Amino acid sequence: MTQEITLTISDKLFQQARRIAQVQKKPVAEVLAEAIVLDDQEHEQADVLAVVEQEKSAYRMLHSWLWQNYPGEHVAIYQGQLVDHDPDGLALSRRIYHRFPTEFVLIRQVEAEAERILQFRSPRFAPTS
């Protein structure tokens, strides 16, 4: 379903949209509508990133309890709570996918430290003689 509206935009924006429309051989309104949809996708991505960060934060808060109860196992965190665990990460992933097919669920292996610190050595260039 679509809705027709009247929208007031700056001359500069209209000229940019018109140039893009000419190159793409599309109506200006279609180019503007696609640009608005793309902006909406960026907001959805930001929302997903926020959910990921919330689940990671919940994992960090639960970590000491998880380490005591499920050391080395894979755990699934959803909405800040442990929803499943399994020594087999693949089996856990399959169950979670079936239970939460459209939701983000954090799956991590419980290690001694809540966060793994990765160190990368910087390459050094030596002059050749």
Buried (B, 14 or more C-beta within 10 A) or exposed (E): EEEEEEEEEEEEEEEBBEEBBEEEEBEBEEBBBBBEEEEEEEEEEEEEEEBEEBBBEBBEEBBEEBBEEBEEBBBBBBEEEBBBBBEEBEEBBEBBEEEBEEEBBBBBBBEEEBEEEEEEEEEEEEEEE
